[in-house]
């Protein structure tokens, strides 16, 4: 089977990084139809898909047709798997988690949310121009102009949850909800309520996502270490607990995930 994968990514400038995490462009050319397994990283995406038709499989036996070229995925339980044709051209603007609900309001019931429902003709025009761009750099510049036009105004709750998320990232997910509540001198229930309103995840689930994502990135850059050794590095002293958390986030076992590394995840491998 002929199979070519190309992935390009770029981080935003300091000012834009307050709301945007990353720009990514993935292309796949294959002689056969393809599937991609995705892992939830807690950050919503503006997804621009050139070829349009695909299917998303999620949870134990759920599926949804992707009939839109611009969409995001909302509250779809793992495992997530995209089935598409022989070619894929996919550009994504990944937002910071504390901006999830601003860019993607949490009132949709379907897992595939067409972004024209939120952004109208403006985003349709971006889609059209995006795949006319000759280079990845041009695509990123276009995406930056679009995002700058719709940036949120900061407020007390947004700044609070931004600091909470940054604390979780700094700790690599090895922190408890109670420790965060104590640090900010807030009632645990109140903190979780505000967090969910902005991030679209509970704090506890987001903590596990960050922990598992950091563990997975560490593992692909330390291939000589066993899964047991990597689990211990991230505070999992019980293998069953580690397997449970990993499958809860990715929908698959650690062994399966690392043997079938998703193309999007390859960008985390350092040279």
Kinemage of the C-alpha trace (Angstrom):
@kinemage 1
@onewidth
@group {chain A} dominant
@subgroup {mainchain}
@vectorlist {calphas} color= white
{ca unk a 1} P 0.000 0.000 0.000
{ca unk a 2} L 1.331 3.456 -0.963
{ca unk a 3} L 0.882 5.795 1.967
{ca unk a 4} L 2.286 9.307 2.412
{ca unk a 5} L 1.670 11.432 5.500
{ca unk a 6} L 2.778 15.043 5.883
{ca unk a 7} L 2.142 17.130 8.979
{ca unk a 8} L 3.084 20.757 9.605
{ca unk a 9} L 2.458 22.710 12.767
{ca unk a 10} L 3.089 26.198 14.099
{ca unk a 11} L 2.702 27.870 17.486
{ca unk a 12} L 1.042 31.293 17.725
{ca unk a 13} L 2.788 34.493 18.773
{ca unk a 14} L 2.708 35.487 22.452
{ca unk a 15} L -0.387 37.681 22.163
{ca unk a 16} L -2.446 35.155 20.211
{ca unk a 17} L -1.296 32.290 22.449
{ca unk a 18} L -3.655 33.630 25.118
{ca unk a 19} L -6.453 32.028 23.104
{ca unk a 20} L -4.854 29.768 20.467
{ca unk a 21} L -2.688 26.728 21.193
{ca unk a 22} L -1.535 25.576 17.769
{ca unk a 23} L -2.066 25.541 14.001
{ca unk a 24} L -1.772 22.148 12.298
{ca unk a 25} L -2.008 21.002 8.675
{ca unk a 26} L -2.224 17.291 7.890
{ca unk a 27} L -2.265 15.713 4.445
{ca unk a 28} L -2.515 12.017 3.683
{ca unk a 29} L -2.260 10.410 0.236
{ca unk a 30} L -2.929 6.701 0.065
{ca unk a 31} L -3.827 4.017 -2.424
{ca unk a 32} L -6.582 2.829 -0.063
{ca unk a 33} L -9.257 4.366 2.151
{ca unk a 34} L -7.917 5.405 5.528
{ca unk a 35} L -8.858 5.612 9.210
{ca unk a 36} L -7.385 7.858 11.899
{ca unk a 37} L -7.708 7.291 15.637
{ca unk a 38} L -7.792 10.567 17.577
{ca unk a 39} L -7.120 11.234 21.257
{ca unk a 40} L -8.981 13.925 23.181
{ca unk a 41} L -6.549 16.628 24.358
{ca unk a 42} L -9.142 18.870 26.032
{ca unk a 43} L -8.833 21.614 23.400
{ca unk a 44} L -11.533 22.281 20.837
{ca unk a 45} L -10.589 22.864 17.186
{ca unk a 46} L -11.707 24.830 14.174
{ca unk a 47} L -11.485 21.958 11.673
{ca unk a 48} L -11.197 22.778 7.968
{ca unk a 49} L -11.584 19.688 5.821
{ca unk a 50} L -11.094 19.964 2.063
{ca unk a 51} L -12.578 16.654 0.933
{ca unk a 52} L -15.789 17.056 2.962
{ca unk a 53} L -17.163 13.521 3.219
{ca unk a 54} L -16.063 11.309 6.104
{ca unk a 55} L -17.435 9.423 9.087
{ca unk a 56} L -16.715 9.791 12.783
{ca unk a 57} L -17.040 6.695 14.951
{ca unk a 58} L -17.119 7.277 18.696
{ca unk a 59} L -17.997 5.493 21.903
{ca unk a 60} L -18.944 1.824 21.790
{ca unk a 61} L -21.115 1.840 18.675
{ca unk a 62} L -21.911 5.421 17.656
{ca unk a 63} L -21.238 7.137 14.353
{ca unk a 64} L -21.907 10.446 12.648
{ca unk a 65} L -21.469 11.530 9.040
{ca unk a 66} L -19.217 14.527 8.451
{ca unk a 67} L -20.964 16.367 5.638
{ca unk a 68} L -19.408 19.720 6.447
{ca unk a 69} L -16.053 21.143 5.453
{ca unk a 70} L -15.816 23.295 8.590
{ca unk a 71} L -16.733 21.730 11.926
{ca unk a 72} L -15.740 20.915 15.467
{ca unk a 73} L -16.250 17.773 17.520
{ca unk a 74} L -18.280 18.245 20.687
{ca unk a 75} L -18.711 15.854 23.627
{ca unk a 76} L -18.002 12.675 21.640
{ca unk a 77} L -16.947 9.841 23.916
{ca unk a 78} L -13.789 7.878 23.027
{ca unk a 79} L -12.541 6.063 21.120
{ca unk a 80} L -12.682 8.559 18.265
{ca unk a 81} L -11.982 7.268 14.766
{ca unk a 82} L -12.273 9.120 11.466
{ca unk a 83} L -12.894 7.106 8.298
{ca unk a 84} L -12.223 8.928 5.040
{ca unk a 85} L -11.171 8.353 1.449
{ca unk a 86} L -7.766 7.946 -0.140
{ca unk a 87} L -6.846 11.605 0.377
{ca unk a 88} L -7.140 13.898 3.380
{ca unk a 89} L -6.348 17.625 3.576
{ca unk a 90} L -7.030 18.885 7.055
{ca unk a 91} L -6.201 22.248 8.672
{ca unk a 92} L -7.010 22.932 12.294
{ca unk a 93} L -6.864 25.881 14.662
{ca unk a 94} L -6.550 24.397 18.134
{ca unk a 95} L -7.748 26.801 20.837
{ca unk a 96} L -6.671 27.089 24.454
{ca unk a 97} L -8.970 25.094 26.762
{ca unk a 98} L -10.114 28.139 28.748
{ca unk a 99} L -11.471 29.566 25.465
{ca unk a 100} L -13.370 26.396 24.437
{ca unk a 101} L -16.877 27.580 25.265
{ca unk a 102} L -16.264 31.106 23.972
{ca unk a 103} L -15.373 29.921 20.466
{ca unk a 104} L -17.698 26.886 20.642
{ca unk a 105} L -20.791 27.550 22.810
{ca unk a 106} L -21.859 24.489 24.784
{ca unk a 107} L -25.447 24.187 23.563
{ca unk a 108} L -25.132 21.683 20.735
{ca unk a 109} L -26.403 18.122 21.056
{ca unk a 110} L -24.734 16.540 18.028
{ca unk a 111} L -21.051 15.504 18.136
{ca unk a 112} L -20.349 17.126 14.743
{ca unk a 113} L -21.008 20.866 14.920
{ca unk a 114} L -20.921 22.744 11.584
{ca unk a 115} L -19.190 26.020 12.366
{ca unk a 116} L -21.277 27.972 9.860
{ca unk a 117} L -23.995 27.776 12.532
{ca unk a 118} L -21.768 29.928 14.757
{ca unk a 119} L -19.731 32.014 12.319
{ca unk a 120} L -21.902 32.145 9.196
{ca unk a 121} L -20.541 33.162 5.792
{ca unk a 122} L -17.348 34.573 7.303
{ca unk a 123} L -15.933 31.139 8.057
{ca unk a 124} L -17.140 29.743 4.714
{ca unk a 125} L -14.968 32.337 2.993
{ca unk a 126} L -11.981 31.381 5.166
{ca unk a 127} L -12.459 27.746 4.132
{ca unk a 128} L -12.462 28.722 0.465
{ca unk a 129} L -9.323 30.857 0.754
{ca unk a 130} L -7.485 28.439 3.045
{ca unk a 131} L -7.083 25.696 0.468
{ca unk a 132} L -6.134 28.205 -2.214
{ca unk a 133} L -3.052 29.139 -0.170
{ca unk a 134} L 0.117 27.692 -1.704
{ca unk a 135} L 2.034 27.240 1.561
{ca unk a 136} L 1.414 26.315 5.170
{ca unk a 137} L 2.732 29.725 6.221
{ca unk a 138} L 0.064 31.451 4.126
{ca unk a 139} L -2.629 29.244 5.668
{ca unk a 140} L -1.467 30.179 9.176
{ca unk a 141} L -1.449 33.902 8.354
{ca unk a 142} L -5.016 33.649 7.068
{ca unk a 143} L -6.089 31.729 10.173
{ca unk a 144} L -4.470 34.336 12.425
{ca unk a 145} L -6.375 37.172 10.733
{ca unk a 146} L -9.643 35.282 11.188
{ca unk a 147} L -9.008 34.556 14.879
{ca unk a 148} L -7.982 38.146 15.642
{ca unk a 149} L -11.381 39.316 14.396
{ca unk a 150} L -13.254 37.122 16.878
{ca unk a 151} L -11.064 37.205 19.999
{ca unk a 152} L -12.956 37.336 23.303
{ca unk a 153} L -12.664 40.116 25.823
{ca unk a 154} L -11.056 38.923 29.013
{ca unk a 155} L -12.962 38.832 32.294
{ca unk a 156} L -12.420 37.659 35.864
{ca unk a 157} L -13.657 34.104 35.308
{ca unk a 158} L -11.677 33.657 32.086
{ca unk a 159} L -8.464 34.796 33.790
{ca unk a 160} L -9.126 32.487 36.749
{ca unk a 161} L -9.694 29.384 34.616
{ca unk a 162} L -6.715 30.285 32.437
{ca unk a 163} L -4.496 30.237 35.549
{ca unk a 164} L -6.058 26.962 36.724
{ca unk a 165} L -5.413 25.311 33.331
{ca unk a 166} L -1.846 26.604 33.298
{ca unk a 167} L -1.305 25.150 36.775
{ca unk a 168} L -2.588 21.784 35.552
{ca unk a 169} L -0.257 21.946 32.532
{ca unk a 170} L 2.738 22.872 34.705
{ca unk a 171} L 2.010 19.919 36.990
{ca unk a 172} L 1.595 17.603 33.957
{ca unk a 173} L -1.820 16.674 35.316
{ca unk a 174} L -0.395 15.431 38.612
{ca unk a 175} L -2.570 17.616 40.832
{ca unk a 176} L -5.946 17.192 42.531
{ca unk a 177} L -9.096 19.300 42.303
{ca unk a 178} L -8.858 19.955 46.036
{ca unk a 179} L -5.290 21.226 45.739
{ca unk a 180} L -6.402 23.689 43.068
{ca unk a 181} L -9.415 24.800 45.096
{ca unk a 182} L -7.169 25.349 48.125
{ca unk a 183} L -4.651 27.347 46.102
{ca unk a 184} L -7.311 29.745 44.837
{ca unk a 185} L -9.240 29.733 48.125
{ca unk a 186} L -12.434 28.726 46.375
{ca unk a 187} L -15.161 26.248 47.110
{ca unk a 188} L -14.453 23.081 45.130
{ca unk a 189} L -17.993 22.915 43.704
{ca unk a 190} L -17.899 26.578 42.643
{ca unk a 191} L -14.524 26.162 40.936
{ca unk a 192} L -15.704 23.085 39.073
{ca unk a 193} L -18.885 24.896 37.964
{ca unk a 194} L -16.971 27.847 36.490
{ca unk a 195} L -14.378 25.529 34.958
{ca unk a 196} L -17.031 23.464 33.186
{ca unk a 197} L -18.798 26.567 31.890
{ca unk a 198} L -15.625 27.748 30.151
{ca unk a 199} L -13.783 24.536 29.267
{ca unk a 200} L -16.721 22.161 28.572
{ca unk a 201} L -15.005 19.535 30.776
{ca unk a 202} L -15.019 18.903 34.495
{ca unk a 203} L -11.726 19.740 36.213
{ca unk a 204} L -11.190 16.104 37.143
{ca unk a 205} L -11.537 14.905 33.551
{ca unk a 206} L -9.320 17.703 32.247
{ca unk a 207} L -6.626 16.805 34.799
{ca unk a 208} L -6.675 13.185 33.594
{ca unk a 209} L -6.527 14.323 29.946
{ca unk a 210} L -3.446 16.455 30.626
{ca unk a 211} L -1.763 13.674 32.597
{ca unk a 212} L -2.378 11.062 29.888
{ca unk a 213} L -1.363 13.433 27.073
{ca unk a 214} L 1.911 14.274 28.810
{ca unk a 215} L 2.542 10.608 29.514
{ca unk a 216} L 1.928 9.697 25.861
{ca unk a 217} L 4.257 12.463 24.601
{ca unk a 218} L 6.921 11.319 27.067
{ca unk a 219} L 6.575 7.697 25.969
{ca unk a 220} L 7.031 8.352 22.229
{ca unk a 221} L 10.224 10.266 23.031
{ca unk a 222} L 11.528 7.553 25.384
{ca unk a 223} L 10.759 4.420 23.382
{ca unk a 224} L 13.284 2.397 25.395
{ca unk a 225} L 11.137 2.704 28.542
{ca unk a 226} L 8.414 0.172 29.265
{ca unk a 227} L 4.814 1.247 29.836
{ca unk a 228} L 5.217 0.337 33.504
{ca unk a 229} L 8.248 2.631 33.830
{ca unk a 230} L 6.446 5.484 32.069
{ca unk a 231} L 3.351 5.011 34.232
{ca unk a 232} L 5.510 5.256 37.378
{ca unk a 233} L 7.101 8.455 36.024
{ca unk a 234} L 3.617 10.006 35.993
{ca unk a 235} L 2.551 8.810 39.402
{ca unk a 236} L 0.648 5.659 38.432
{ca unk a 237} L 1.725 3.077 40.983
{ca unk a 238} L -1.196 0.807 40.143
{ca unk a 239} L -1.143 -0.624 36.589
{ca unk a 240} L -4.902 -1.166 36.604
{ca unk a 241} L -5.467 2.513 37.481
{ca unk a 242} L -3.139 3.569 34.669
{ca unk a 243} L -4.881 1.342 32.111
{ca unk a 244} L -8.284 2.600 33.270
{ca unk a 245} L -7.350 6.297 32.939
{ca unk a 246} L -5.637 5.774 29.578
{ca unk a 247} L -8.615 3.952 28.094
{ca unk a 248} L -11.007 6.474 29.616
{ca unk a 249} L -9.321 9.258 27.630
{ca unk a 250} L -8.240 7.493 24.432
{ca unk a 251} L -10.801 4.692 24.268
{ca unk a 252} L -8.063 2.117 23.638
{ca unk a 253} L -5.418 0.355 25.713
{ca unk a 254} L -1.933 1.895 26.024
{ca unk a 255} L -0.430 -1.034 24.115
{ca unk a 256} L -2.811 -0.575 21.185
{ca unk a 257} L -2.319 3.200 21.122
{ca unk a 258} L 1.478 3.098 20.924
{ca unk a 259} L 1.442 0.345 18.303
{ca unk a 260} L -0.985 2.388 16.170
{ca unk a 261} L 0.211 5.921 16.794
{ca unk a 262} L -2.225 8.451 15.228
{ca unk a 263} L -0.696 10.689 12.505
{ca unk a 264} L -1.657 13.837 14.421
{ca unk a 265} L 0.367 12.633 17.393
{ca unk a 266} L 3.587 12.230 15.412
{ca unk a 267} L 4.225 15.982 15.692
{ca unk a 268} L 4.999 15.508 19.386
{ca unk a 269} L 7.983 13.300 18.590
{ca unk a 270} L 11.219 15.231 18.929
{ca unk a 271} L 14.047 14.710 16.466
